[in-house]
Amino acid sequence: MAKEQAVRDGSVSVFQGRVIVTDPSGSGRTAILEPGPGLKLYVNGVRVTEPREVTSKDELEVRLLTEPGQATVKVEVSPDGLEAKATLDWVPEKHFRLLDSGPRQHLVLATKAESKPPKIEPELIEQALQEHGVFVGIDKKAIASMAAAGISEPKVVAKGRPATPGQDARIELKFEKQPNKNLPDSESRVDWREIRSIPSVESGDELAIKHPPVLGKPGLSVTGEPLAPTVPVDIELVAGEGVEIVNRGLSAIATRSGRPVFARGKLEVFPLLVAERGVNLASGNIKFNGDVLVKGNVDETMSVCAGGNIDVAGSSTHAGITAGGQVTIRKNVIGGVVRAGGIGVVHLRCQEWWEELAQGLEDCAAALTQIDKHPDLGPAATRQGWGRILSRLLDTKFSHLPARLYDLTAAYREVSGIVTSEVDDVLSVLRETLSRRGVLQIDNIGHMWNLTKQVKKISDNLKDLSEAGLSFSADYVQGARVEASGDIIVRGKGCYQAFLYAGYCVRVDGQPGIVRGGVVQAHERIVVNEAGSSGGSPTLLKVNSGGTIVAGKVHPNVTVQVGKAQHKFQELDQGIVARMDQDGVLVLH
């Protein structure tokens, strides 16, 4: 009797990319092979798409598939036409690899896809540029690099030629290059003939030359469109008093001796007045539209008012000094009032008043308009007269307007010699209109709206009307009121029982640099070496809410104020920095 054969199913395996079939033994099942994705299976030359029994005698062929990649090019031209960027969008090539598998009776052939960027030819990018009309400034190297690397981020592949900008006309000031000799601070012998404390010119001197505008050159976009250059700005030399424009508008010369000034686009020469022996009863008061140089002192009860700068070689004692420009006192200021940037200081002090007056007039005009539109009150007011209606409003709801006008008038009267015509005219019209007699002459609401417009214009332009950087400096200040639209600088001992007001900064940091008593106020910053005294002199240091106070030493009874927040020192302290934090809390360091 023959020995019975063992039962074993047939199997299929894959090793190193080769399909191996093992036949069954005994009554075992025949191996089954099934094609998976990414390949084609052939058995004995016939393609098989379904599971199929196979034996070792069958001829098996596996053909691995390849999915070709695809690339497209997006071209974007910049709004100014000077750049073209290309962006590659591609589907990768896929190559399938047959995976090894252990013996199985039913095997599904498995593959793994391996991807790589498709081969991109530079010509593909160049063709896309041509289709978008880009033919200027094509960067062949950038295109080749982009194609080779298959970069998908936008890349600049073409650059146009930008227009060459023209040059604006400019004015070259000649007098700025002249050296200036300042008055000495010491008491050594001075040769006054050599003093030139401010820039000065003689009649016939060239003040400025104009460099005409230069036209630019057109450019070319990447699509071949011409790019026009910007038109250069032309400016003109404008002559004020003491200046003449010559050489077909290309040069400005002085027609008198004095101090040259270039402000708000206009050249002027301010005359220079020299008080050889100081200002006293013998010389009389000085009121001059230009600059004033005082070779000596300004005595008690005397006044100096100048539209330009004031330079005093000595001291000022209980005198009044007002300059439209800056004030320099070489020695001391004892009593009196000194203003630098005269009208600018008043503008700064009166800014809130102007805003309050403008808002009040607008509200008053709005109230009159509301009455006019009322079906009953409007006709009645017209019959009675709008002047009478306005008079009642000014006596009741808007009684603060005449009071504020009085405050403004008093403030500007202090600098009556240098008030700008615009401010003077508006104040004059306000006084005439809001007076008892004037208000009754108003016969229409439009007059009030026009008045409101004029005041709002002043209020809105107040910073432009103020002269920034017009400063005051002295060696020592005692019992005086000093105001400056820019900085106040006390170079020596300091100040005693004085009132200092600066549009920007107050510095009392000389030797020893002490503020003893009085009030020091600045919009932005106060710097002092020492404030107060061991005897407890009441002293106030005050800045606006965004300002900073720096003090080396602070005695008891000294108050620092930032905005509306205050702190009064009860004991000696040093190294103080006071400012307001983001929450509006006063912080002392």
Residue pairs with C-beta under 8 A, 6 or more apart in sequence:
4 26
5 25
5 26
6 25
6 26
7 25
7 26
7 27
7 28
8 24
8 25
8 26
8 28
9 24
9 28
9 29
9 30
9 31
9 105
10 21
10 22
10 23
10 24
10 28
10 29
10 30
10 31
10 55
10 105
11 21
11 22
11 31
11 103
11 104
11 105
11 107
12 19
12 20
12 21
12 22
12 31
12 32
12 33
12 54
12 103
12 104
12 105
12 107
13 19
13 20
13 22
13 101
13 102
13 103
13 104
13 107
14 20
14 98
14 99
14 100
14 101
14 107
14 109
15 100
16 100
17 97
17 98
17 100
19 33
19 60
19 62
19 109
20 103
21 31
21 33
21 54
21 55
21 56
21 58
21 60
22 31
22 56
22 103
23 30
23 31
23 55
23 56
24 30
24 31
29 105
30 53
30 54
30 55
31 53
31 54
31 55
31 105
31 106
31 107
32 51
32 52
32 53
32 54
32 105
32 106
32 107
33 41
33 43
33 48
33 51
33 52
33 53
33 54
33 60
33 107
33 109
34 50
34 51
34 52
34 106
34 107
34 108
34 109
35 41
35 48
35 49
35 108
35 109
36 108
36 109
36 110
36 111
37 96
37 111
38 64
38 65
38 96
38 111
38 112
38 113
39 62
39 63
39 64
39 65
39 96
39 98
39 109
39 111
40 47
40 62
40 63
40 65
41 47
41 48
41 49
41 60
41 61
41 62
41 63
41 109
42 48
42 60
42 61
42 62
42 63
43 52
43 54
43 58
43 59
43 60
43 61
44 58
44 59
45 59
45 61
51 106
54 60
62 98
62 109
64 95
64 96
64 97
64 98
64 111
65 96
66 93
66 94
66 95
66 96
67 93
67 94
67 113
68 93
68 118
69 90
69 91
69 92
69 93
69 94
69 116
69 117
69 118
69 119
70 90
70 91
70 118
71 88
71 89
71 90
71 91
71 118
71 120
71 124
72 88
72 89
72 90
73 86
73 87
73 88
73 89
73 124
73 125
73 127
73 128
74 86
74 87
74 89
74 128
75 84
75 85
75 86
75 87
75 128
75 129
75 131
75 132
75 134
76 84
76 85
76 87
76 154
77 83
77 84
77 132
77 134
77 221
77 222
77 223
78 84
78 85
80 221
80 227
81 160
81 221
81 222
81 223
81 225
81 227
82 159
82 160
82 161
82 162
82 219
82 221
82 222
82 227
83 156
83 158
83 159
83 160
83 222
84 129
84 132
84 134
84 156
84 157
84 158
84 159
84 222
85 154
85 155
85 156
85 157
86 125
86 128
86 129
86 143
86 146
86 154
86 155
86 157
87 152
87 153
87 154
87 155
88 120
88 125
88 146
88 150
88 151
88 152
89 152
90 117
90 118
90 120
90 150
90 152
91 118
92 115
92 116
92 117
92 118
93 115
93 116
93 117
93 118
93 119
94 113
94 114
94 115
95 113
95 114
95 115
95 116
96 111
96 112
96 113
96 114
97 111
97 112
97 114
98 109
98 110
98 111
99 110
99 111
99 112
101 107
101 109
101 110
117 150
118 150
120 147
120 148
120 150
121 147
122 140
122 143
122 144
122 147
124 147
125 143
125 146
125 147
125 157
126 138
126 143
129 135
129 138
129 157
129 158
132 223
133 223
133 224
134 158
134 222
134 223
135 222
135 223
135 224
136 158
136 160
136 161
136 220
136 221
136 222
136 223
136 224
137 158
137 159
137 160
137 161
137 220
137 222
138 157
138 158
139 156
139 157
139 158
139 159
142 155
142 156
142 157
143 157
145 151
146 155
146 157
158 222
159 222
160 219
160 220
160 221
160 222
160 227
161 219
161 220
161 227
162 219
162 227
163 216
163 217
163 218
163 219
163 227
163 228
163 229
163 230
164 216
164 217
164 219
164 229
165 216
165 229
165 230
165 232
166 213
166 214
166 215
166 216
166 229
166 230
166 231
166 232
167 211
167 213
167 214
167 216
167 232
168 213
168 232
168 233
168 234
168 235
169 210
169 211
169 212
169 213
169 232
169 233
169 234
169 235
170 210
170 211
170 235
171 208
171 209
171 210
171 211
171 235
171 237
171 262
172 208
172 209
172 210
172 211
173 207
173 208
173 260
173 262
174 205
174 206
174 207
174 208
174 209
175 199
175 201
175 205
175 207
175 208
175 260
176 199
178 199
180 196
180 197
180 198
180 199
181 194
181 195
181 196
181 197
182 197
183 190
183 195
183 197
183 311
183 313
183 328
183 330
184 190
185 330
185 475
185 491
190 313
192 295
195 293
197 293
197 311
197 328
198 259
198 272
198 291
198 309
198 311
199 259
199 260
200 257
200 258
200 259
200 260
200 272
201 207
201 254
201 257
201 258
201 259
201 260
201 269
202 254
202 257
203 254
203 255
203 256
203 257
204 253
204 254
205 253
205 254
206 251
206 252
206 253
207 243
207 252
207 253
207 254
207 260
207 267
207 269
208 237
208 251
208 252
208 262
208 267
209 250
209 251
209 252
210 235
210 236
210 237
210 249
210 250
210 251
212 234
212 250
213 232
213 233
213 234
214 232
215 229
215 232
216 229
216 230
216 232
217 229
218 226
218 227
218 228
218 229
219 226
219 227
219 229
220 226
220 227
221 227
235 265
236 249
237 245
237 249
237 250
237 251
237 252
237 267
238 245
238 265
238 266
238 267
239 245
239 252
239 266
239 267
240 266
240 267
240 268
240 269
241 268
241 269
242 254
242 255
242 256
242 258
242 268
242 269
242 270
242 271
243 252
243 253
243 254
243 255
243 267
243 268
243 269
244 252
244 253
244 254
244 255
245 251
245 252
246 252
246 253
252 267
254 260
254 269
255 269
256 269
256 271
257 269
257 271
257 272
258 269
258 270
258 271
258 272
258 290
258 291
259 269
259 270
259 272
259 290
259 291
259 308
259 309
260 267
260 268
260 269
260 270
261 267
261 268
261 269
261 270
261 308
262 268
270 289
270 290
270 291
270 307
270 308
271 288
271 289
271 290
271 291
272 290
272 291
272 292
272 293
273 286
273 288
273 290
273 291
273 292
273 293
273 306
274 292
274 293
274 295
275 283
275 286
275 292
275 293
275 294
275 295
275 296
276 295
276 296
277 283
277 295
277 296
278 294
278 295
278 296
278 297
278 298
278 299
278 314
279 285
279 286
279 294
279 296
279 297
279 298
279 299
279 302
279 304
279 319
280 297
280 299
280 302
281 299
281 302
285 302
285 303
285 304
285 305
286 292
286 303
286 304
286 305
286 306
287 303
287 305
287 306
287 417
288 305
288 306
288 307
289 306
289 307
289 308
290 306
290 307
290 308
291 306
291 308
291 309
291 310
291 311
291 325
292 304
292 306
292 308
292 309
292 310
292 311
292 323
293 311
293 313
294 304
294 310
294 311
294 312
294 313
294 314
295 313
296 313
296 314
297 312
297 314
297 315
297 316
297 317
298 304
298 312
298 314
298 315
298 316
298 317
298 319
298 321
299 317
299 319
300 317
300 318
300 319
301 318
301 319
302 319
302 320
303 319
303 320
303 321
303 322
304 310
304 312
304 319
304 320
304 321
304 322
305 320
305 321
305 322
305 323
305 417
305 418
306 322
306 323
306 324
306 325
307 323
307 324
307 325
307 417
307 418
308 323
308 324
308 325
309 323
309 325
309 326
309 327
309 328
310 321
310 323
310 325
310 326
310 327
310 328
311 327
311 328
311 330
312 321
312 327
312 328
312 329
312 330
312 331
313 330
314 330
314 331
315 329
315 331
315 332
315 333
315 334
316 329
316 332
316 333
316 334
316 336
316 338
316 480
317 334
317 335
317 336
318 334
318 335
318 336
319 335
319 336
320 336
320 337
320 338
321 327
321 329
321 336
321 337
321 338
321 339
322 337
322 338
322 339
322 342
322 414
322 415
322 417
322 418
323 339
323 340
323 341
323 342
323 470
324 341
324 342
324 343
324 418
324 467
324 470
325 340
325 341
325 467
325 470
326 340
326 341
326 470
326 471
326 472
326 484
326 486
327 338
327 339
327 340
327 471
327 472
327 473
327 484
328 472
328 473
328 474
329 338
329 472
329 473
329 474
329 475
330 474
330 475
331 474
331 475
331 476
332 474
332 475
332 476
332 477
332 478
333 474
333 476
333 477
333 478
333 480
333 482
334 478
334 479
334 480
335 478
335 479
335 480
336 480
336 481
337 414
337 480
337 481
337 482
337 483
338 472
338 480
338 481
338 482
338 483
339 345
339 414
339 415
339 482
339 483
339 484
340 470
340 471
340 472
340 483
340 484
340 485
340 486
341 466
341 467
341 470
341 471
341 484
341 485
341 486
341 503
342 415
342 418
343 412
343 415
343 418
343 419
343 420
343 423
343 465
343 466
343 467
344 465
344 466
344 467
344 468
344 470
344 485
344 503
345 415
345 483
345 484
345 485
345 501
345 503
346 411
346 412
346 414
346 415
347 462
347 465
347 466
347 485
348 466
348 485
348 503
348 523
349 411
349 483
349 501
350 407
350 408
350 411
350 412
351 459
351 462
353 404
353 407
353 408
353 411
354 408
354 455
354 458
354 459
354 462
355 459
356 400
356 404
357 401
357 404
357 405
357 408
357 455
357 459
358 452
358 455
358 456
358 458
358 459
360 398
360 400
360 401
360 404
361 401
361 448
361 451
361 452
361 455
362 452
362 456
363 398
364 390
364 393
364 394
364 397
364 398
364 401
364 448
364 452
365 445
365 448
365 449
365 451
365 452
367 393
367 397
368 386
368 389
368 390
368 393
368 445
368 448
369 445
371 377
371 378
371 381
371 389
372 378
372 381
372 382
372 445
381 389
385 440
385 443
386 442
386 443
386 444
386 445
387 439
387 440
387 441
387 442
387 443
388 440
390 439
390 442
390 448
391 436
391 439
391 440
394 401
394 402
394 434
394 439
401 434
402 434
405 427
405 430
405 431
405 434
408 427
409 427
409 431
412 419
412 423
412 424
412 427
420 465
422 458
422 465
423 458
423 465
426 454
426 455
426 458
429 451
429 454
430 451
430 455
431 438
432 438
433 439
433 442
433 447
433 451
442 448
458 465
466 485
466 503
467 485
467 486
468 485
468 486
468 503
468 504
469 485
469 486
469 487
469 504
470 484
470 485
470 486
471 484
471 486
471 487
471 488
471 489
472 482
472 483
472 484
472 487
472 488
472 489
472 502
473 488
473 489
473 490
473 491
474 482
474 489
474 490
474 491
475 490
475 491
475 492
475 493
475 510
476 490
476 492
476 493
476 494
476 495
477 490
477 494
477 495
477 496
477 498
477 500
478 495
478 496
478 497
478 498
479 496
479 497
479 498
480 498
480 499
481 498
481 499
481 501
482 488
482 498
482 499
482 500
482 501
483 500
483 501
483 502
484 501
484 502
484 503
485 502
485 503
486 502
486 503
486 504
486 505
487 502
487 504
487 505
487 506
487 507
488 500
488 501
488 502
488 505
488 506
488 507
488 522
489 507
490 500
490 507
490 508
490 510
490 513
491 510
492 510
492 511
493 510
493 511
493 512
493 513
493 514
494 508
494 510
494 512
494 513
494 514
494 515
494 516
494 528
494 529
494 530
495 508
495 514
495 515
495 516
495 518
495 520
496 514
496 516
496 517
496 518
497 516
497 517
497 518
497 537
498 517
498 518
499 518
499 519
499 521
500 506
500 518
500 519
500 520
500 521
500 522
501 521
501 522
502 521
502 522
502 523
503 522
503 523
504 522
504 523
504 524
504 525
505 522
505 524
505 525
505 526
505 527
506 520
506 521
506 522
506 525
506 526
506 527
506 528
507 527
507 528
508 514
508 515
508 520
508 527
508 528
508 529
509 527
509 528
509 529
510 529
512 529
512 530
513 528
513 529
513 530
513 552
514 528
514 529
514 530
514 531
514 533
515 528
515 530
515 531
515 532
515 539
515 541
516 531
516 532
516 533
516 537
516 539
517 532
517 533
517 537
517 538
517 539
518 539
518 540
519 539
519 540
519 542
520 526
520 528
520 539
520 540
520 541
520 542
521 540
521 542
521 543
522 542
522 543
522 544
522 547
523 543
523 544
523 547
524 543
524 544
524 546
524 547
524 548
525 543
525 547
525 548
525 549
525 550
526 541
526 542
526 543
526 547
526 548
526 549
526 550
526 551
527 550
527 551
528 541
528 550
528 551
528 552
529 551
529 552
529 553
530 551
530 552
530 553
530 554
530 555
531 539
531 541
531 551
531 553
531 554
531 555
531 558
532 539
532 554
532 555
532 556
532 557
532 558
532 569
533 555
534 555
536 555
536 556
536 557
537 555
537 557
538 557
538 558
538 559
539 555
539 557
539 558
539 559
540 558
540 559
540 561
541 549
541 551
541 558
541 559
541 560
541 561
541 578
542 560
542 561
542 562
543 549
543 561
543 562
543 563
544 562
544 563
545 562
545 563
545 564
545 580
545 584
546 580
547 562
547 579
548 562
548 577
548 578
548 579
549 560
549 562
549 576
549 577
549 578
549 579
550 576
550 577
551 558
551 560
551 576
551 578
552 574
552 575
552 576
553 572
553 573
553 574
554 560
554 569
554 572
554 573
554 574
554 576
555 569
555 572
556 569
556 570
556 571
556 572
557 568
557 569
558 568
558 569
559 566
559 567
559 568
559 569
560 566
560 567
560 569
560 576
560 578
560 586
560 588
561 567
562 578
562 579
562 580
562 586
563 580
563 584
565 580
565 584
565 585
565 586
566 586
567 578
567 586
567 588
575 589
576 588
576 589
577 588
577 589
578 586
578 587
578 588
578 589
579 586
579 587
580 586
580 587
581 587
